[in-house]
Amino acid sequence: MKKLFALLLFAMLNQAAMAQKTVTLQDCEAQFLKKNLLLLASQYNIDASKAMTIQARIWDNPTLTAELNAYNPERNQYFDIGKEGQKAFGIEQLIYLGGKKRNEVKLAKTNEQLAELQFNDLLRTLKLQLRKSFYTVYFNIKNLETTDKQVVHLEDLINSYTIQAQKGNVPLKDVVRLQSLFLNFKNARMETVNDNIDEQANLKLLLNETENVIPVVSKEEFDKYLKTIDFDLKKFETDAIANRPDYQAKQKEIDANEINVKWQKSLSIPDLTLGANYDQRSGAFNKESNLTIGIPLPLWNKNKGNIKYAQTILEQSKIDKQNFELQLQTEITSAWTKWDESRKNYSVIKPTVNADFEAVYNGILANFQKRNISILEFTDFMESYNQATIQVNEIKKKVALSGEELNSTINKDLF
C-alpha cells in the first residue's frame, strides 16, 4: 500500500512538473517573437498595405464597346451585320493628368511604411509587457518561497503548541497568537498568489504558451540594472527620436498627409479619355475609323472640400508631432528618475543582508523551539523578517521594472 501511494505521489509530482517550464528572459523573447498572436495578426496589416501599393500602380482597364444591328427595315432582316450590314466598335482609355497616379502610388507606399512602423511600435509595447510580467512573476515566486517556508514552520509549531496546551504545559494564548500570525501570512500569501495568477496569465498569453512559466534570473542578469547612467536629456531624446517607431510614425503621418494634399489637388484636374472607333455604314461614309477625345469641364466640382480637409488634417498632424516631442521629453525624464531612485534605494541595502536575515531567522527559530525567547519576541521577529525579505524583493523588482521602462522609453537596451 505504501509503495502504491509513493508511486501515485511520484506520478502527481511528475505531472505537475511537466505542466510548467523554466525559462530565461532570452528564451521568452525568442518564443514571443515566434508565436505571439498579436504580432502575427499585425503582420497582415503590412501585407495588406503592400497589396494596396500594388493596386495603386494599376491603371483603369480600357473600355470596349460594340454596336450591332438588330433590324434592317430596308432589307427586312434581323441582325444584319454582314458585309452589307451595320456594325460599329470602339475602345476608350482613361489617361490620368496632373500626377494623380504618381501621387496615389506615393501615398500608398507611405501608408505601407506607416504600417511597418505601427507594427514595430506594437512590438516595442508588447516587449515591455513581456519583460515586466517576466520579472513580476519571478519576484512573486521569490516572495511565495519566503512565505511558504515560514508557513510550514508555523504549522509545525502550532501543532506542537496545541498538544502542549492541551497538556497544560503552555498557555492557550500562545497557540492563538501563533494561529493569528499564521492567518496573516496566509492572507498575504493569497494576495501574492492572486497577483501572480494575473501576471502568469499575461505571460502565457504573450508567449502563446499553455504551461506555466517559471522565470530564471541570474545575478549578472539583475546586476546590469545597477550600473550608473548619467542623465543626458538631449542624448536620450536624440536616441528616442532615432529609435522609437511611434515617433517616426508621427513624421510619416505628416509625409502621408502632405502627399494626400497633393493628390487631392491633382484630382481637381480633369482626366483625358482617348479612344478609337470603327463604324461600318452609319457614319459620314462607309468603313469609317475615328479618333475620340473627351475631357470633363471643371465648372462646379473642383474638389475644394477634399483639398481643404486634407490641408486641415496635415496641420493637425504637425501639431500632434510637436505635442509628442514635448511628451517624449517628459517620458524620458520620468522614466530615468524612477529607475535612478529605485537603483539608489536598492544600493543602500548591504550585499549580505539576505544572508544575515537567513542566519538570524534560523537562530531565532532554534531559540524559540528551545524556549530561550518569548512567544511575543518570536512572532514580532517573524513578522519583521517576512516583511523585510519581501520588501527587499519588491525593491529589486522595482529596479528591474523601472530599468525596462527606461529601455522602452528610448527603445534601446541601456542595460
DRENMITI-646557 format. One line per field, with one value per residue (C-alpha): x, y, z. Coordinates in Angstrom, 3 decimals. Example, Ala and Ser with C-alpha at 12.3 -4.5 7.8 and 13.67 -1.06 7.14 Angstrom:
BEGIN
px = [12.300,13.670] $
py = [-4.500,-1.060] $
pz = [7.800,7.140] $
//
This chain:
BEGIN
px = [0.000,2.813,4.551,1.323,0.912,4.529,4.038,0.857,2.600,5.556,3.192,1.343,4.561,5.909,2.699,2.880,6.483,5.551,2.851,5.459,8.762,11.766,12.894,15.274,14.315,16.106,14.069,10.860,11.694,12.625,9.295,7.434,8.766,7.881,4.457,2.766,-0.623,-0.941,2.349,1.324,-2.024,-0.408,1.957,-1.062,-1.558,1.826,0.910,-2.416,-0.655,1.759,-1.234,-2.732,0.558,0.383,-3.212,-2.362,0.090,-2.571,-4.368,-8.063,-8.925,-9.801,-13.483,-14.541,-17.935,-19.781,-22.859,-24.565,-27.615,-30.766,-33.154,-32.652,-36.045,-34.713,-33.849,-36.379,-33.584,-32.751,-29.143,-27.858,-24.167,-22.593,-20.617,-23.635,-24.979,-24.076,-21.713,-19.533,-16.739,-14.994,-12.287,-11.511,-8.745,-8.707,-5.475,-4.645,-3.445,-1.904,0.200,-2.798,-1.415,2.064,0.635,-1.668,1.282,3.376,0.526,0.071,3.826,3.877,0.933,2.857,5.835,3.448,2.032,5.563,6.247,2.976,3.992,7.377,5.688,3.364,6.477,8.056,4.922,4.421,8.113,7.867,4.778,6.623,9.646,7.502,5.446,8.608,10.240,6.986,6.376,9.995,9.916,6.409,7.694,10.585,8.120,5.994,9.039,9.812,6.247,5.744,8.857,7.518,4.042,5.472,7.407,4.346,2.175,4.648,4.800,1.000,0.591,3.253,1.903,-1.664,-0.624,1.339,-1.572,-3.912,-1.468,-1.309,2.382,1.922,-0.836,-3.581,-2.942,0.425,-1.380,-3.854,-1.019,0.732,-2.545,-3.114,0.355,-0.292,-3.511,-1.754,0.866,-1.800,-3.699,-0.527,0.333,-3.082,-2.613,0.707,-0.823,-3.679,-1.262,0.903,-2.064,-2.804,0.824,1.305,-1.787,-0.455,2.941,1.376,-0.809,2.175,4.107,1.118,2.004,-0.201,2.255,3.115,6.327,8.941,11.396,15.079,17.181,20.907,22.783,24.551,21.215,19.883,23.094,23.079,20.271,22.528,25.143,25.375,23.901,24.188,21.128,21.577,18.164,19.489,21.220,18.279,15.889,18.105,18.228,14.463,13.765,16.054,14.792,11.136,8.775,5.832,7.798,8.849,5.196,4.265,6.651,5.419,1.827,2.876,4.514,1.354,-0.840,1.390,1.121,-2.632,-2.909,-1.049,-3.225,-6.453,-5.226,-4.363,-7.872,-9.245,-7.522,-9.781,-8.606,-8.419,-10.269,-8.710,-10.402,-10.847,-13.883,-14.881,-18.283,-19.167,-22.029,-23.719,-21.013,-20.400,-19.014,-18.613,-15.985,-15.347,-12.488,-12.412,-10.286,-12.184,-11.062,-13.052,-12.429,-14.845,-15.343,-14.296,-17.213,-18.671,-16.692,-13.113,-12.580,-12.285,-13.814,-11.450,-8.454,-9.413,-9.997,-6.590,-4.860,-6.597,-5.512,-1.962,-1.810,-3.301,-0.642,2.136,0.787,0.358,4.025,5.078,2.990,4.545,8.037,7.150,5.557,8.666,10.889,8.573,8.519,12.309,12.794,10.160,11.488,15.100,14.125,12.094,14.951,17.608,15.556,14.952,18.662,19.671,17.067,18.499,22.110,21.673,20.985,24.137,25.097,24.988,21.528,19.759,22.390,22.142,18.350,18.588,21.131,19.124,15.908,17.373,18.807,15.528,13.583,16.003,15.984,12.205,11.949,14.330,12.139,15.005,12.822,9.188,6.280,5.927,9.556,9.271,6.080,7.339,10.522,8.644,6.505,9.530,11.525,8.741,8.140,11.850,12.506,9.522,10.455,13.948,12.389,9.969,12.826,14.725,11.605,11.168,14.790,14.265,10.858,11.930,15.063,12.915,10.624,13.665,14.786,11.353,11.063,14.244,13.728,17.320,18.825,20.724,21.226] $
py = [0.000,2.382,1.584,2.291,5.613,6.527,5.720,7.824,10.710,10.486,10.471,13.537,15.421,14.443,15.650,18.948,19.393,18.744,21.469,24.171,25.070,27.074,29.821,32.742,36.158,35.380,32.173,34.133,36.770,34.168,32.376,35.703,36.782,33.419,32.695,35.885,36.044,39.844,40.179,37.534,39.274,42.701,41.361,41.033,44.815,45.215,42.644,44.403,47.765,46.252,44.934,48.452,49.784,47.192,48.176,51.907,51.313,49.737,51.898,51.588,48.997,50.223,50.170,48.250,48.960,47.260,48.293,45.564,45.970,44.461,45.004,46.454,47.755,48.349,44.688,43.377,41.458,40.915,41.124,42.424,42.521,41.050,42.827,44.908,45.311,47.578,47.150,49.534,49.027,51.453,51.419,54.091,54.530,56.958,58.975,60.473,64.078,66.263,63.487,61.657,58.173,59.197,60.809,57.840,55.435,57.651,57.789,54.013,53.483,55.880,54.065,50.824,52.299,53.599,50.090,48.761,51.460,50.668,47.008,47.903,50.056,47.200,45.029,47.619,47.816,44.062,43.519,45.838,43.967,40.685,41.819,43.372,40.196,38.079,39.955,40.305,36.563,35.908,38.097,36.963,33.394,34.526,36.112,32.977,30.845,33.017,32.993,29.266,28.419,30.358,28.913,25.377,26.234,27.876,24.839,22.597,24.974,25.281,21.509,21.141,24.004,22.739,19.410,21.145,23.486,20.506,19.076,22.407,22.930,26.209,28.820,28.688,32.344,31.319,28.975,31.717,34.155,31.627,30.933,34.672,35.065,32.016,33.563,36.849,35.016,33.036,36.226,37.941,34.838,34.827,38.419,37.481,34.351,36.350,38.889,36.103,34.376,37.546,38.084,34.415,34.542,37.641,35.998,32.852,34.954,36.900,33.688,31.756,29.155,26.632,25.677,27.839,29.772,29.772,32.643,32.279,35.396,35.145,37.579,39.011,39.486,41.556,43.436,45.073,47.352,48.698,50.330,54.122,56.031,59.818,61.812,63.411,64.507,65.717,62.419,60.344,62.388,62.017,58.247,58.061,60.082,57.781,54.531,54.910,53.787,55.744,58.990,58.018,57.208,60.786,62.110,59.507,60.642,64.181,62.862,60.945,63.979,66.186,63.670,63.491,67.260,66.982,64.077,65.940,68.928,66.688,65.206,68.661,68.450,66.760,63.485,62.793,59.978,58.778,56.363,55.000,53.556,51.879,52.323,50.101,52.066,54.657,57.301,60.021,57.353,53.605,51.841,54.975,54.997,57.799,59.075,60.239,62.640,63.510,65.667,66.837,70.573,71.662,74.028,73.031,70.206,71.363,69.080,72.136,70.396,67.415,69.704,71.825,68.713,67.262,70.559,70.647,67.088,67.995,70.934,68.782,66.111,68.724,69.990,66.402,65.741,68.851,67.692,64.225,65.730,67.537,64.366,62.401,64.689,64.198,60.416,60.229,62.374,60.435,57.003,57.861,59.383,56.304,53.990,56.132,56.383,52.621,51.976,54.304,52.740,49.286,50.421,51.202,47.515,45.690,42.758,40.388,41.430,38.320,36.020,37.941,37.619,33.885,33.340,35.374,33.630,30.180,31.313,32.835,29.732,27.428,29.559,29.741,25.979,25.751,28.248,30.769,33.610,34.507,33.967,37.750,38.161,35.275,36.440,40.015,38.782,36.503,39.425,41.676,39.019,38.303,41.981,42.743,39.820,40.674,44.354,43.513,41.523,44.367,46.870,44.608,44.177,47.959,48.310,45.781,47.118,50.757,49.804,48.121,51.156,53.320,50.878,51.008,54.791,55.245,51.942,50.994,48.409,50.651,47.684] $
pz = [0.000,0.868,-2.426,-4.331,-2.534,-3.284,-6.960,-7.130,-5.381,-7.772,-10.775,-9.464,-8.830,-12.241,-13.917,-12.034,-13.089,-16.705,-16.551,-16.161,-17.688,-16.577,-18.950,-19.129,-20.452,-23.714,-24.080,-23.510,-26.095,-28.708,-28.224,-28.104,-31.498,-32.996,-31.506,-30.274,-31.973,-31.896,-33.756,-36.254,-36.839,-37.127,-39.782,-42.058,-41.898,-43.588,-46.237,-46.819,-47.219,-49.736,-51.684,-51.763,-53.168,-55.936,-56.659,-56.730,-59.579,-61.800,-64.375,-65.151,-67.763,-71.276,-72.242,-75.326,-76.922,-79.779,-81.725,-83.796,-85.991,-84.556,-87.547,-91.022,-92.307,-95.830,-96.261,-93.740,-91.997,-88.348,-87.144,-90.467,-89.539,-92.656,-95.348,-96.395,-92.846,-89.929,-87.021,-85.021,-82.462,-80.128,-77.440,-74.821,-72.246,-69.304,-69.163,-65.738,-65.776,-63.079,-61.481,-59.954,-60.349,-59.176,-56.018,-55.377,-55.557,-53.242,-50.723,-50.802,-50.360,-47.402,-45.796,-46.269,-44.382,-41.723,-41.230,-40.678,-38.077,-36.298,-36.234,-34.721,-32.086,-31.187,-30.864,-28.539,-26.369,-26.101,-25.412,-22.396,-21.163,-21.565,-19.563,-16.839,-16.439,-16.518,-13.629,-11.686,-11.804,-10.830,-7.709,-6.773,-6.728,-4.510,-2.096,-2.064,-1.301,1.720,2.998,2.367,4.368,7.351,6.947,7.154,10.325,11.859,11.079,12.881,15.847,16.012,16.019,18.727,20.867,20.546,22.018,24.796,25.524,25.902,28.429,30.219,29.544,27.596,27.784,25.117,24.266,22.769,20.408,19.470,18.777,16.536,14.701,14.214,12.732,10.547,9.176,8.468,6.436,4.583,3.690,2.497,0.520,-1.148,-2.319,-3.901,-5.443,-6.996,-8.428,-9.756,-11.397,-13.390,-14.363,-15.212,-17.437,-19.174,-19.666,-21.129,-23.435,-24.730,-25.321,-26.683,-24.069,-22.233,-19.474,-16.500,-16.992,-14.228,-14.851,-14.063,-13.418,-12.766,-10.534,-13.586,-15.341,-12.438,-11.647,-15.088,-13.872,-11.116,-13.321,-13.270,-16.200,-16.165,-17.125,-20.540,-21.810,-25.152,-25.906,-24.644,-26.769,-29.838,-29.325,-28.791,-31.946,-33.925,-32.371,-31.433,-34.200,-32.782,-33.179,-36.681,-37.387,-36.460,-39.113,-41.580,-40.961,-41.866,-45.045,-45.927,-45.297,-47.460,-50.291,-49.746,-50.192,-53.495,-54.529,-53.731,-55.728,-58.669,-58.504,-59.352,-62.735,-65.344,-66.823,-70.532,-72.258,-75.516,-77.826,-81.321,-83.114,-86.342,-87.998,-90.941,-92.559,-90.262,-90.386,-92.923,-95.199,-95.147,-93.062,-91.060,-88.491,-85.905,-83.014,-79.912,-77.180,-74.056,-71.006,-68.274,-67.828,-64.298,-63.814,-60.438,-58.833,-58.272,-55.226,-52.944,-49.931,-50.025,-50.555,-47.539,-45.437,-46.397,-45.534,-42.134,-41.327,-42.345,-39.938,-37.199,-37.687,-37.429,-34.097,-32.925,-33.622,-31.671,-28.711,-28.957,-28.778,-25.538,-24.193,-25.111,-23.026,-20.048,-20.507,-20.664,-17.558,-15.620,-16.659,-15.816,-12.433,-11.454,-12.353,-10.636,-7.429,-7.447,-8.012,-5.175,-2.909,-3.543,-3.239,0.480,1.140,2.128,-0.090,2.882,4.060,2.766,4.286,7.585,7.554,6.957,9.738,12.257,11.221,11.817,15.142,16.357,15.309,17.100,20.275,20.293,19.988,22.974,24.897,25.118,23.791,24.398,22.019,21.656,20.615,18.196,16.440,16.218,14.589,12.182,11.006,10.663,8.859,6.397,5.662,5.300,2.953,0.792,0.744,-0.499,-3.340,-4.084,-4.233,-6.615,-8.732,-8.990,-10.115,-12.926,-13.993,-13.985,-15.936,-18.583,-18.746,-19.447,-22.144,-23.749,-23.489,-25.525,-27.390,-26.755,-24.390,-21.985,-19.663] $
//
